[in-house]
Amino acid sequence: MPDIDGVTAPAFDAVRDAFAANFTDGKEIGAALCVYLRGEKVVDLWGGLADPEHDRPWRHDTLQAVYSTTKGATSACALVLAERGDLDLDAPVAEYWPEFAAAGKQDIPVRWLLSHQAGLPVLDQPLSLAGALTWTPMAEALAAQRPSWTPGSEHGYHALTFGWLVGEVVRRVSGKSLGSFFRDEIAEPLGLDFWIGLPESEHHRVAPLIEPTPDPDALAGMDLDALPEPMRDFITAYTDPTSLTLRSYACVDPRPDNNDPTVLAAEVPATNGVCTARALATFYAALIGEIDGHRVFGPSALKEATTEQAAGIDRITRTPVRWTTGYALWTDQSPWLPPTMFGFSGLGGSIGFADPDTGLAVGYVMNHIVQGMEPDPRAANLVTAVRECLRSS
């Protein structure tokens, strides 16, 4: 069994056992978990190897790229501006970003960017990675892009474009880049090890992502009829180069690689956030309550983060989803999550969420990327243990 470091409150000792079990079952390489309950830290655990190639252990301050779990931080920036009165979520995006009015987008409200209803998950012409990382070319491409569906009529996960769309609005309103706004207004007041645009001085703490070797024949040889319908629909779309599903993940060519220091140093606010589990949990705890004298959301921002804006089968993921203004809500696809949670998960397993009803806030990060349509069993094991401890306490 790997060494498991950190602490748990007495009522949450079973969470340590669940965390260790993910390693002994062979599911985990390096990971960390942090949990708050009503503003108090009750779980703070880490273990395994941050970098197996160099036998580097996971430490209390190991940083991890968390893919789309980043989106929760990006959304918070917009909601903070809205709560201050600097940003009207129901005003047209073009009021703040005039160039965005092109191609029939003049009436799209800011709210639809945050709830994946704007119809802009793809680019007709994929942008180079260099262009995407320098920001302005991507902002210009999205301003010129025609929507893929009538905005507001459907919803579809803006896997990569979400960050640049929301980030450009934040930049136009605040005068700061998304990463700078997040750092100045949210991360630094809370003392968070959390960046969107990682300084070079922190790169040595990052745990490299460990991803399976792609098997180009795996999907081709799969018996689609034997799969559950949502998975079948997604794989059918993902193997079709003309589908919105595949194109949404290919709007940057080549795709950003979160093991590339150049990518981590840039701002890709949909996918390249880097944090500790402790920072992720603290962030969510501060969305629903006060932490060390700081609170990110007041009542109006919290209402936006928890009020459903769109629901049903998503045009991109082909699965049932429920979107708020910036976050995902519970669905029966993940019954292990609290039914009143809001948050965001990332490719391969990471997750951050808060539950206003119970006061839970959870951050889980890991370096072993597990691909698949099913909910990650590692996070499910951990959250199930947390909720069982909460019921027993």
C-alpha positions, 0 to 999 in steps of 0.5 A: 500500500502506498503511503497516505499522508494528511489528516482527517477529522475523527468522523471522516476516518473512513474517507482515508480508507476509501482513498487508500483503496483506490491505490490498492485497487490499482486505479490510482498513481498519485492523487489528493483529496480535500473536503470542507464541511460548513467552512471547516476542513475535515479531510486533507489527504494525498499519496502515491507518485506525482512523477513515476518516471522520476520516482517523485512522491506526491507532496502536500503542495503538488500541483495538478492540471485539472482540464475542465474542472477549470471551468468552475473557476472561470465561471466564478470570475463572471459571476463576481463581476455580475454581483458587483454590478459591473456585468449584466448577465442578460445584456447582449455580449456585444454590449461589452464586446462589439465585434461579437455582434458579427454573423447574427450574434448581436442578441446573444446574452452573456448568460448563454455563454455561461450555460452553453447555449450560444451555439459556438462550440466549434470553429469553421476553421480550426485555429493553430495552437500558437494562435490559441495560446496568444488569445487575440486570434482566438477571440477574433475567430470566435467573434467572427464565427456563425453559431452552429444552432439558433442560440438559446434553442439548444445547449451543447458543451463548449468544451474548449471555446467556453474559456475564451468566450467567457474570458474575453467578456471578463477582460472587456469588463474588468480590463484584466485577463481571465487568469489575472482577474482570477488570481487577483480577485479570488485566488490571492485573497484566499491564499489558493494554490490555483492558477489559470496561466501558471508562472514558471516558478511553480512548474516544478511542483506539477504532477505530469498527467499519465494518459493511456496510449491511444488505440486507433482501432479500439473504437472501430472494432467496438460493438456499438449495439452492446453499449448503453444508448448515451455511450453509443450516441457519443462514440458514433458522433466522436468517430464522425469527423463532420459531427459537432462532437468531434469538431468541438474538441478539435477547434485547436490544432493540435489540441492543447497538451497540459503536459506542455509547459508552454500550454500551462503558462498560457491562459486556456480558461476552459481546460488548463487550470492548475491547482492542489486539491486543497485549493480546489476544495477551499475555492468551492467552500468560499463559494457557499460560505466564509473561509478565513474572512473571505467569501467569493459569492454573495446571495445573488451569485450563488443563486445564479450558480445553482439555478438551472438554465438549460437541461436535457440531452446535450448536443455535444456530449449526447448525455443528459446534463443540467446547466446553471449560469456557469456550473453543472448540476446533479443528474442521475448519471452520477447518483453518488453526488449530492443531489443539491450540488453544483460544480465541474469535473474534468477529463480523466477524473478530477472534480470540484463541487459544493453542496449548499444544503449540507455545507460540503465542498470537495476537491479531488485531483489526480495524475492518472487519466482514465478515459471513458463515458462512465463516471470515474469510480475513484471519485465515486468511491471517495464522495460516497465515503464522505457522504456516508461519514456525514450521515453517520456523524 
